[in-house]
């Protein structure tokens, strides 16, 4: 954490910092944001120059983090395929703010527990007299 607080960070760094996403995940997200239409996994894989299975894993992480949405497109003759598109940025920002607030509250609680635990221990320690 100290490392992250001291380094310069761009807004995309929040994807890694708050959600633990990797560089490929950020690349896939950027490709979807820059696209004017929803993309298939094959299209994302081609645009980030990775194998389909690698792009699929990245897309799954983005879905689980709430950064993208999935839609099923049905063929008229039967069958279907999925396309992916970015979640509304306001929704993503609100989610990150909520996670940050939850983290901040938890850290405050842990700091208070630390103080309570060691404040009482300090009273029990005898400090030798200096000569």
Chimera marker file (.cmm) of the C-alpha trace (Angstrom):
<marker_set name="trace">
<marker id="1" x="0.000" y="0.000" z="0.000" r="1" g="1" b="0" radius="0.5"/>
<marker id="2" x="2.794" y="2.458" z="0.844" r="1" g="1" b="0" radius="0.5"/>
<marker id="3" x="4.161" y="1.841" z="-2.649" r="1" g="1" b="0" radius="0.5"/>
<marker id="4" x="0.836" y="2.677" z="-4.290" r="1" g="1" b="0" radius="0.5"/>
<marker id="5" x="0.410" y="5.849" z="-2.242" r="1" g="1" b="0" radius="0.5"/>
<marker id="6" x="3.815" y="7.156" z="-3.274" r="1" g="1" b="0" radius="0.5"/>
<marker id="7" x="3.696" y="6.433" z="-6.999" r="1" g="1" b="0" radius="0.5"/>
<marker id="8" x="2.166" y="8.651" z="-9.637" r="1" g="1" b="0" radius="0.5"/>
<marker id="9" x="-1.024" y="7.058" z="-10.867" r="1" g="1" b="0" radius="0.5"/>
<marker id="10" x="-3.269" y="7.638" z="-13.839" r="1" g="1" b="0" radius="0.5"/>
<marker id="11" x="-7.000" y="7.080" z="-13.568" r="1" g="1" b="0" radius="0.5"/>
<marker id="12" x="-6.648" y="3.670" z="-15.273" r="1" g="1" b="0" radius="0.5"/>
<marker id="13" x="-4.408" y="2.677" z="-12.357" r="1" g="1" b="0" radius="0.5"/>
<marker id="14" x="-7.578" y="2.440" z="-10.299" r="1" g="1" b="0" radius="0.5"/>
<marker id="15" x="-8.505" y="-0.668" z="-12.275" r="1" g="1" b="0" radius="0.5"/>
<marker id="16" x="-5.422" y="-2.380" z="-10.881" r="1" g="1" b="0" radius="0.5"/>
<marker id="17" x="-5.375" y="-0.741" z="-7.459" r="1" g="1" b="0" radius="0.5"/>
<marker id="18" x="-9.011" y="-1.263" z="-6.481" r="1" g="1" b="0" radius="0.5"/>
<marker id="19" x="-9.940" y="-4.316" z="-8.558" r="1" g="1" b="0" radius="0.5"/>
<marker id="20" x="-6.613" y="-6.117" z="-9.010" r="1" g="1" b="0" radius="0.5"/>
<marker id="21" x="-6.884" y="-6.120" z="-12.794" r="1" g="1" b="0" radius="0.5"/>
<marker id="22" x="-3.876" y="-6.824" z="-15.001" r="1" g="1" b="0" radius="0.5"/>
<marker id="23" x="-2.438" y="-4.855" z="-17.914" r="1" g="1" b="0" radius="0.5"/>
<marker id="24" x="-4.208" y="-7.099" z="-20.429" r="1" g="1" b="0" radius="0.5"/>
<marker id="25" x="-7.504" y="-6.464" z="-18.639" r="1" g="1" b="0" radius="0.5"/>
<marker id="26" x="-6.917" y="-2.723" z="-18.953" r="1" g="1" b="0" radius="0.5"/>
<marker id="27" x="-6.048" y="-3.169" z="-22.649" r="1" g="1" b="0" radius="0.5"/>
<marker id="28" x="-9.236" y="-5.154" z="-23.291" r="1" g="1" b="0" radius="0.5"/>
<marker id="29" x="-11.302" y="-2.562" z="-21.444" r="1" g="1" b="0" radius="0.5"/>
<marker id="30" x="-9.728" y="0.265" z="-23.464" r="1" g="1" b="0" radius="0.5"/>
<marker id="31" x="-10.485" y="-1.588" z="-26.727" r="1" g="1" b="0" radius="0.5"/>
<marker id="32" x="-14.136" y="-1.932" z="-25.732" r="1" g="1" b="0" radius="0.5"/>
<marker id="33" x="-14.402" y="1.717" z="-24.677" r="1" g="1" b="0" radius="0.5"/>
<marker id="34" x="-12.866" y="2.864" z="-27.968" r="1" g="1" b="0" radius="0.5"/>
<marker id="35" x="-15.187" y="0.668" z="-30.038" r="1" g="1" b="0" radius="0.5"/>
<marker id="36" x="-18.421" y="2.163" z="-31.340" r="1" g="1" b="0" radius="0.5"/>
<marker id="37" x="-20.196" y="-1.173" z="-31.001" r="1" g="1" b="0" radius="0.5"/>
<marker id="38" x="-20.239" y="-4.174" z="-28.691" r="1" g="1" b="0" radius="0.5"/>
<marker id="39" x="-17.498" y="-6.710" z="-29.435" r="1" g="1" b="0" radius="0.5"/>
<marker id="40" x="-17.204" y="-10.487" z="-29.444" r="1" g="1" b="0" radius="0.5"/>
<marker id="41" x="-14.348" y="-12.218" z="-27.658" r="1" g="1" b="0" radius="0.5"/>
<marker id="42" x="-12.752" y="-12.957" z="-31.029" r="1" g="1" b="0" radius="0.5"/>
<marker id="43" x="-12.818" y="-9.258" z="-31.945" r="1" g="1" b="0" radius="0.5"/>
<marker id="44" x="-11.287" y="-8.251" z="-28.614" r="1" g="1" b="0" radius="0.5"/>
<marker id="45" x="-8.610" y="-10.951" z="-28.950" r="1" g="1" b="0" radius="0.5"/>
<marker id="46" x="-7.693" y="-9.709" z="-32.417" r="1" g="1" b="0" radius="0.5"/>
<marker id="47" x="-7.479" y="-6.071" z="-31.306" r="1" g="1" b="0" radius="0.5"/>
<marker id="48" x="-5.217" y="-6.836" z="-28.328" r="1" g="1" b="0" radius="0.5"/>
<marker id="49" x="-3.233" y="-9.396" z="-30.350" r="1" g="1" b="0" radius="0.5"/>
<marker id="50" x="-3.796" y="-12.314" z="-27.975" r="1" g="1" b="0" radius="0.5"/>
<marker id="51" x="-5.194" y="-15.816" z="-28.212" r="1" g="1" b="0" radius="0.5"/>
<marker id="52" x="-8.954" y="-16.162" z="-27.807" r="1" g="1" b="0" radius="0.5"/>
<marker id="53" x="-8.623" y="-18.104" z="-24.533" r="1" g="1" b="0" radius="0.5"/>
<marker id="54" x="-6.380" y="-15.402" z="-23.044" r="1" g="1" b="0" radius="0.5"/>
<marker id="55" x="-8.808" y="-12.646" z="-24.053" r="1" g="1" b="0" radius="0.5"/>
<marker id="56" x="-11.684" y="-14.739" z="-22.660" r="1" g="1" b="0" radius="0.5"/>
<marker id="57" x="-10.055" y="-14.923" z="-19.207" r="1" g="1" b="0" radius="0.5"/>
<marker id="58" x="-9.464" y="-11.185" z="-19.230" r="1" g="1" b="0" radius="0.5"/>
<marker id="59" x="-13.055" y="-10.500" z="-20.238" r="1" g="1" b="0" radius="0.5"/>
<marker id="60" x="-14.272" y="-12.760" z="-17.429" r="1" g="1" b="0" radius="0.5"/>
<marker id="61" x="-12.255" y="-10.710" z="-14.901" r="1" g="1" b="0" radius="0.5"/>
<marker id="62" x="-13.745" y="-7.502" z="-16.331" r="1" g="1" b="0" radius="0.5"/>
<marker id="63" x="-17.254" y="-8.966" z="-16.083" r="1" g="1" b="0" radius="0.5"/>
<marker id="64" x="-16.700" y="-10.054" z="-12.475" r="1" g="1" b="0" radius="0.5"/>
<marker id="65" x="-15.401" y="-6.589" z="-11.613" r="1" g="1" b="0" radius="0.5"/>
<marker id="66" x="-18.440" y="-4.956" z="-13.209" r="1" g="1" b="0" radius="0.5"/>
<marker id="67" x="-16.464" y="-3.021" z="-15.825" r="1" g="1" b="0" radius="0.5"/>
<marker id="68" x="-18.219" y="-4.593" z="-18.790" r="1" g="1" b="0" radius="0.5"/>
<marker id="69" x="-21.609" y="-6.089" z="-19.600" r="1" g="1" b="0" radius="0.5"/>
<marker id="70" x="-22.504" y="-9.163" z="-21.644" r="1" g="1" b="0" radius="0.5"/>
<marker id="71" x="-25.393" y="-9.430" z="-24.077" r="1" g="1" b="0" radius="0.5"/>
<marker id="72" x="-26.653" y="-12.500" z="-25.910" r="1" g="1" b="0" radius="0.5"/>
<marker id="73" x="-27.406" y="-12.092" z="-29.623" r="1" g="1" b="0" radius="0.5"/>
<marker id="74" x="-29.674" y="-14.765" z="-31.113" r="1" g="1" b="0" radius="0.5"/>
<marker id="75" x="-29.371" y="-15.973" z="-34.696" r="1" g="1" b="0" radius="0.5"/>
<marker id="76" x="-32.665" y="-16.162" z="-36.640" r="1" g="1" b="0" radius="0.5"/>
<marker id="77" x="-31.922" y="-19.778" z="-37.634" r="1" g="1" b="0" radius="0.5"/>
<marker id="78" x="-31.099" y="-20.765" z="-34.033" r="1" g="1" b="0" radius="0.5"/>
<marker id="79" x="-28.036" y="-20.464" z="-31.870" r="1" g="1" b="0" radius="0.5"/>
<marker id="80" x="-26.492" y="-17.398" z="-30.303" r="1" g="1" b="0" radius="0.5"/>
<marker id="81" x="-23.281" y="-15.557" z="-29.498" r="1" g="1" b="0" radius="0.5"/>
<marker id="82" x="-22.237" y="-13.022" z="-26.877" r="1" g="1" b="0" radius="0.5"/>
<marker id="83" x="-21.045" y="-9.461" z="-27.263" r="1" g="1" b="0" radius="0.5"/>
<marker id="84" x="-19.445" y="-7.293" z="-24.608" r="1" g="1" b="0" radius="0.5"/>
<marker id="85" x="-19.561" y="-3.559" z="-23.974" r="1" g="1" b="0" radius="0.5"/>
<marker id="86" x="-18.346" y="-1.232" z="-21.213" r="1" g="1" b="0" radius="0.5"/>
<marker id="87" x="-20.478" y="-0.440" z="-18.186" r="1" g="1" b="0" radius="0.5"/>
<marker id="88" x="-21.546" y="3.181" z="-17.730" r="1" g="1" b="0" radius="0.5"/>
<marker id="89" x="-18.532" y="5.104" z="-16.308" r="1" g="1" b="0" radius="0.5"/>
<marker id="90" x="-20.694" y="6.750" z="-13.614" r="1" g="1" b="0" radius="0.5"/>
<marker id="91" x="-21.753" y="3.331" z="-12.347" r="1" g="1" b="0" radius="0.5"/>
<marker id="92" x="-18.120" y="2.154" z="-12.300" r="1" g="1" b="0" radius="0.5"/>
<marker id="93" x="-17.014" y="5.329" z="-10.479" r="1" g="1" b="0" radius="0.5"/>
<marker id="94" x="-19.783" y="4.943" z="-7.880" r="1" g="1" b="0" radius="0.5"/>
<marker id="95" x="-18.758" y="1.330" z="-7.292" r="1" g="1" b="0" radius="0.5"/>
<marker id="96" x="-15.092" y="2.305" z="-6.855" r="1" g="1" b="0" radius="0.5"/>
<marker id="97" x="-16.081" y="5.099" z="-4.443" r="1" g="1" b="0" radius="0.5"/>
<marker id="98" x="-18.147" y="2.633" z="-2.396" r="1" g="1" b="0" radius="0.5"/>
<marker id="99" x="-15.237" y="0.177" z="-2.261" r="1" g="1" b="0" radius="0.5"/>
<marker id="100" x="-12.876" y="2.967" z="-1.217" r="1" g="1" b="0" radius="0.5"/>
<marker id="101" x="-15.283" y="4.095" z="1.525" r="1" g="1" b="0" radius="0.5"/>
<marker id="102" x="-15.630" y="0.504" z="2.780" r="1" g="1" b="0" radius="0.5"/>
<marker id="103" x="-11.839" y="0.114" z="2.808" r="1" g="1" b="0" radius="0.5"/>
<marker id="104" x="-11.376" y="3.444" z="4.591" r="1" g="1" b="0" radius="0.5"/>
<marker id="105" x="-13.907" y="2.459" z="7.284" r="1" g="1" b="0" radius="0.5"/>
<marker id="106" x="-12.199" y="-0.921" z="7.773" r="1" g="1" b="0" radius="0.5"/>
<marker id="107" x="-8.750" y="0.701" z="8.068" r="1" g="1" b="0" radius="0.5"/>
<marker id="108" x="-10.124" y="3.172" z="10.625" r="1" g="1" b="0" radius="0.5"/>
<marker id="109" x="-11.502" y="0.268" z="12.648" r="1" g="1" b="0" radius="0.5"/>
<marker id="110" x="-8.180" y="-1.603" z="12.509" r="1" g="1" b="0" radius="0.5"/>
<marker id="111" x="-6.246" y="1.509" z="13.557" r="1" g="1" b="0" radius="0.5"/>
<marker id="112" x="-8.563" y="1.923" z="16.546" r="1" g="1" b="0" radius="0.5"/>
<marker id="113" x="-8.095" y="-1.757" z="17.474" r="1" g="1" b="0" radius="0.5"/>
<marker id="114" x="-4.322" y="-1.296" z="17.226" r="1" g="1" b="0" radius="0.5"/>
<marker id="115" x="-4.426" y="1.742" z="19.499" r="1" g="1" b="0" radius="0.5"/>
<marker id="116" x="-6.691" y="0.004" z="22.034" r="1" g="1" b="0" radius="0.5"/>
<marker id="117" x="-4.524" y="-3.116" z="22.115" r="1" g="1" b="0" radius="0.5"/>
<marker id="118" x="-1.160" y="-1.417" z="22.506" r="1" g="1" b="0" radius="0.5"/>
<marker id="119" x="-2.265" y="1.506" z="24.649" r="1" g="1" b="0" radius="0.5"/>
<marker id="120" x="-3.065" y="-0.939" z="27.460" r="1" g="1" b="0" radius="0.5"/>
<marker id="121" x="0.159" y="-2.877" z="26.899" r="1" g="1" b="0" radius="0.5"/>
<marker id="122" x="2.187" y="0.332" z="27.194" r="1" g="1" b="0" radius="0.5"/>
<marker id="123" x="0.794" y="0.995" z="30.681" r="1" g="1" b="0" radius="0.5"/>
<marker id="124" x="2.078" y="-2.417" z="31.844" r="1" g="1" b="0" radius="0.5"/>
<marker id="125" x="5.660" y="-1.865" z="30.641" r="1" g="1" b="0" radius="0.5"/>
<marker id="126" x="8.145" y="-0.521" z="33.159" r="1" g="1" b="0" radius="0.5"/>
<marker id="127" x="10.639" y="1.896" z="31.669" r="1" g="1" b="0" radius="0.5"/>
<marker id="128" x="14.068" y="1.653" z="33.375" r="1" g="1" b="0" radius="0.5"/>
<marker id="129" x="15.421" y="4.847" z="34.875" r="1" g="1" b="0" radius="0.5"/>
<marker id="130" x="18.157" y="6.519" z="32.872" r="1" g="1" b="0" radius="0.5"/>
<marker id="131" x="21.414" y="7.376" z="34.589" r="1" g="1" b="0" radius="0.5"/>
<link id1="1" id2="2" r="1" g="1" b="0" radius="0.2"/>
<link id1="2" id2="3" r="1" g="1" b="0" radius="0.2"/>
<link id1="3" id2="4" r="1" g="1" b="0" radius="0.2"/>
<link id1="4" id2="5" r="1" g="1" b="0" radius="0.2"/>
<link id1="5" id2="6" r="1" g="1" b="0" radius="0.2"/>
<link id1="6" id2="7" r="1" g="1" b="0" radius="0.2"/>
<link id1="7" id2="8" r="1" g="1" b="0" radius="0.2"/>
<link id1="8" id2="9" r="1" g="1" b="0" radius="0.2"/>
<link id1="9" id2="10" r="1" g="1" b="0" radius="0.2"/>
<link id1="10" id2="11" r="1" g="1" b="0" radius="0.2"/>
<link id1="11" id2="12" r="1" g="1" b="0" radius="0.2"/>
<link id1="12" id2="13" r="1" g="1" b="0" radius="0.2"/>
<link id1="13" id2="14" r="1" g="1" b="0" radius="0.2"/>
<link id1="14" id2="15" r="1" g="1" b="0" radius="0.2"/>
<link id1="15" id2="16" r="1" g="1" b="0" radius="0.2"/>
<link id1="16" id2="17" r="1" g="1" b="0" radius="0.2"/>
<link id1="17" id2="18" r="1" g="1" b="0" radius="0.2"/>
<link id1="18" id2="19" r="1" g="1" b="0" radius="0.2"/>
<link id1="19" id2="20" r="1" g="1" b="0" radius="0.2"/>
<link id1="20" id2="21" r="1" g="1" b="0" radius="0.2"/>
<link id1="21" id2="22" r="1" g="1" b="0" radius="0.2"/>
<link id1="22" id2="23" r="1" g="1" b="0" radius="0.2"/>
<link id1="23" id2="24" r="1" g="1" b="0" radius="0.2"/>
<link id1="24" id2="25" r="1" g="1" b="0" radius="0.2"/>
<link id1="25" id2="26" r="1" g="1" b="0" radius="0.2"/>
<link id1="26" id2="27" r="1" g="1" b="0" radius="0.2"/>
<link id1="27" id2="28" r="1" g="1" b="0" radius="0.2"/>
<link id1="28" id2="29" r="1" g="1" b="0" radius="0.2"/>
<link id1="29" id2="30" r="1" g="1" b="0" radius="0.2"/>
<link id1="30" id2="31" r="1" g="1" b="0" radius="0.2"/>
<link id1="31" id2="32" r="1" g="1" b="0" radius="0.2"/>
<link id1="32" id2="33" r="1" g="1" b="0" radius="0.2"/>
<link id1="33" id2="34" r="1" g="1" b="0" radius="0.2"/>
<link id1="34" id2="35" r="1" g="1" b="0" radius="0.2"/>
<link id1="35" id2="36" r="1" g="1" b="0" radius="0.2"/>
<link id1="36" id2="37" r="1" g="1" b="0" radius="0.2"/>
<link id1="37" id2="38" r="1" g="1" b="0" radius="0.2"/>
<link id1="38" id2="39" r="1" g="1" b="0" radius="0.2"/>
<link id1="39" id2="40" r="1" g="1" b="0" radius="0.2"/>
<link id1="40" id2="41" r="1" g="1" b="0" radius="0.2"/>
<link id1="41" id2="42" r="1" g="1" b="0" radius="0.2"/>
<link id1="42" id2="43" r="1" g="1" b="0" radius="0.2"/>
<link id1="43" id2="44" r="1" g="1" b="0" radius="0.2"/>
<link id1="44" id2="45" r="1" g="1" b="0" radius="0.2"/>
<link id1="45" id2="46" r="1" g="1" b="0" radius="0.2"/>
<link id1="46" id2="47" r="1" g="1" b="0" radius="0.2"/>
<link id1="47" id2="48" r="1" g="1" b="0" radius="0.2"/>
<link id1="48" id2="49" r="1" g="1" b="0" radius="0.2"/>
<link id1="49" id2="50" r="1" g="1" b="0" radius="0.2"/>
<link id1="50" id2="51" r="1" g="1" b="0" radius="0.2"/>
<link id1="51" id2="52" r="1" g="1" b="0" radius="0.2"/>
<link id1="52" id2="53" r="1" g="1" b="0" radius="0.2"/>
<link id1="53" id2="54" r="1" g="1" b="0" radius="0.2"/>
<link id1="54" id2="55" r="1" g="1" b="0" radius="0.2"/>
<link id1="55" id2="56" r="1" g="1" b="0" radius="0.2"/>
<link id1="56" id2="57" r="1" g="1" b="0" radius="0.2"/>
<link id1="57" id2="58" r="1" g="1" b="0" radius="0.2"/>
<link id1="58" id2="59" r="1" g="1" b="0" radius="0.2"/>
<link id1="59" id2="60" r="1" g="1" b="0" radius="0.2"/>
<link id1="60" id2="61" r="1" g="1" b="0" radius="0.2"/>
<link id1="61" id2="62" r="1" g="1" b="0" radius="0.2"/>
<link id1="62" id2="63" r="1" g="1" b="0" radius="0.2"/>
<link id1="63" id2="64" r="1" g="1" b="0" radius="0.2"/>
<link id1="64" id2="65" r="1" g="1" b="0" radius="0.2"/>
<link id1="65" id2="66" r="1" g="1" b="0" radius="0.2"/>
<link id1="66" id2="67" r="1" g="1" b="0" radius="0.2"/>
<link id1="67" id2="68" r="1" g="1" b="0" radius="0.2"/>
<link id1="68" id2="69" r="1" g="1" b="0" radius="0.2"/>
<link id1="69" id2="70" r="1" g="1" b="0" radius="0.2"/>
<link id1="70" id2="71" r="1" g="1" b="0" radius="0.2"/>
<link id1="71" id2="72" r="1" g="1" b="0" radius="0.2"/>
<link id1="72" id2="73" r="1" g="1" b="0" radius="0.2"/>
<link id1="73" id2="74" r="1" g="1" b="0" radius="0.2"/>
<link id1="74" id2="75" r="1" g="1" b="0" radius="0.2"/>
<link id1="75" id2="76" r="1" g="1" b="0" radius="0.2"/>
<link id1="76" id2="77" r="1" g="1" b="0" radius="0.2"/>
<link id1="77" id2="78" r="1" g="1" b="0" radius="0.2"/>
<link id1="78" id2="79" r="1" g="1" b="0" radius="0.2"/>
<link id1="79" id2="80" r="1" g="1" b="0" radius="0.2"/>
<link id1="80" id2="81" r="1" g="1" b="0" radius="0.2"/>
<link id1="81" id2="82" r="1" g="1" b="0" radius="0.2"/>
<link id1="82" id2="83" r="1" g="1" b="0" radius="0.2"/>
<link id1="83" id2="84" r="1" g="1" b="0" radius="0.2"/>
<link id1="84" id2="85" r="1" g="1" b="0" radius="0.2"/>
<link id1="85" id2="86" r="1" g="1" b="0" radius="0.2"/>
<link id1="86" id2="87" r="1" g="1" b="0" radius="0.2"/>
<link id1="87" id2="88" r="1" g="1" b="0" radius="0.2"/>
<link id1="88" id2="89" r="1" g="1" b="0" radius="0.2"/>
<link id1="89" id2="90" r="1" g="1" b="0" radius="0.2"/>
<link id1="90" id2="91" r="1" g="1" b="0" radius="0.2"/>
<link id1="91" id2="92" r="1" g="1" b="0" radius="0.2"/>
<link id1="92" id2="93" r="1" g="1" b="0" radius="0.2"/>
<link id1="93" id2="94" r="1" g="1" b="0" radius="0.2"/>
<link id1="94" id2="95" r="1" g="1" b="0" radius="0.2"/>
<link id1="95" id2="96" r="1" g="1" b="0" radius="0.2"/>
<link id1="96" id2="97" r="1" g="1" b="0" radius="0.2"/>
<link id1="97" id2="98" r="1" g="1" b="0" radius="0.2"/>
<link id1="98" id2="99" r="1" g="1" b="0" radius="0.2"/>
<link id1="99" id2="100" r="1" g="1" b="0" radius="0.2"/>
<link id1="100" id2="101" r="1" g="1" b="0" radius="0.2"/>
<link id1="101" id2="102" r="1" g="1" b="0" radius="0.2"/>
<link id1="102" id2="103" r="1" g="1" b="0" radius="0.2"/>
<link id1="103" id2="104" r="1" g="1" b="0" radius="0.2"/>
<link id1="104" id2="105" r="1" g="1" b="0" radius="0.2"/>
<link id1="105" id2="106" r="1" g="1" b="0" radius="0.2"/>
<link id1="106" id2="107" r="1" g="1" b="0" radius="0.2"/>
<link id1="107" id2="108" r="1" g="1" b="0" radius="0.2"/>
<link id1="108" id2="109" r="1" g="1" b="0" radius="0.2"/>
<link id1="109" id2="110" r="1" g="1" b="0" radius="0.2"/>
<link id1="110" id2="111" r="1" g="1" b="0" radius="0.2"/>
<link id1="111" id2="112" r="1" g="1" b="0" radius="0.2"/>
<link id1="112" id2="113" r="1" g="1" b="0" radius="0.2"/>
<link id1="113" id2="114" r="1" g="1" b="0" radius="0.2"/>
<link id1="114" id2="115" r="1" g="1" b="0" radius="0.2"/>
<link id1="115" id2="116" r="1" g="1" b="0" radius="0.2"/>
<link id1="116" id2="117" r="1" g="1" b="0" radius="0.2"/>
<link id1="117" id2="118" r="1" g="1" b="0" radius="0.2"/>
<link id1="118" id2="119" r="1" g="1" b="0" radius="0.2"/>
<link id1="119" id2="120" r="1" g="1" b="0" radius="0.2"/>
<link id1="120" id2="121" r="1" g="1" b="0" radius="0.2"/>
<link id1="121" id2="122" r="1" g="1" b="0" radius="0.2"/>
<link id1="122" id2="123" r="1" g="1" b="0" radius="0.2"/>
<link id1="123" id2="124" r="1" g="1" b="0" radius="0.2"/>
<link id1="124" id2="125" r="1" g="1" b="0" radius="0.2"/>
<link id1="125" id2="126" r="1" g="1" b="0" radius="0.2"/>
<link id1="126" id2="127" r="1" g="1" b="0" radius="0.2"/>
<link id1="127" id2="128" r="1" g="1" b="0" radius="0.2"/>
<link id1="128" id2="129" r="1" g="1" b="0" radius="0.2"/>
<link id1="129" id2="130" r="1" g="1" b="0" radius="0.2"/>
<link id1="130" id2="131" r="1" g="1" b="0" radius="0.2"/>
</marker_set>
